[in-house]
């Protein structure tokens, strides 16, 4: 393993918006190059620290290495170039499209299980397996998928060393739009399921409803990745 | 390297020229650059990698990973597109070098006013 320390260079490149995959590859090749230089300097008769210093000088300063990478066209990541798209537009869009796909998938499961007749709706009383299945699905998407999307935003922000503001904005949008699944069953065993958001969307989405318990639970769960990110940043600056 | 604007295109030309002869890994290539230019062009050796990566993304180079002595080395070689680019760059630099030579010769023969 190379003894070359490139942490400062890595941080500088990531903060400047260079895509993490480019940074990883660059640093990997620099380490291999440094090892070759070290071997050459040792072969030239230098030993220990002197060989290390000579090899590091030949490799180039952090400044020149960073500038060379920053001058490369296309080095900046999409996250760094379009943060409003990655953190602002994509998460709510992904959630809405994802929820629509879940509606279609659950409907297909119900049709295959003989519990849903096309153009008529769910059979009543609904079989118990369907009740469990739909309840489980709604719980999972409300309390698992939404927080996981928050984790994804925090991870993307951390990878690119983005300001905390961006993932916080994405999570706030997810919360404010309040895209959530709904499951209902009446006394006759007729079930209804759908999705709601504060944006009135036709088709698969039901009427506009705001469920405070779901909202608050999602808010609490979304705070966790944000808190993790804040802690990681605080640790890094110490 | 001196003036970066003036040197624009030189690293690409050198890299393409040397890699058109044989595939090389980064360290090997930098030593070849030093040797072929008589150390006239000295650069922080690590700065060659962004040039290599950019040329690869543009399709002028291709790379392959090869295990050598328990390590993985990334070997670079020139593609057909790179060969075409090398021809264009070489022609451009020959044109500039010719113009500079001519200018230098003319400067020597300018009669001085007495």
Interface residues (C-beta under 8 A of the other chain):
Chain A: X22 X25 X26 X29 X30 X32 X33 X35 X36 X37 X58 X59 X60 X61 X64 X65 X68 X69 X71 X72 X73 X74 X75
Chain B: X25 X26 X27 X30 X43 X44 X45 X46 X47 X49 X50 X51 X53 X54 X57 X71 X73 X74
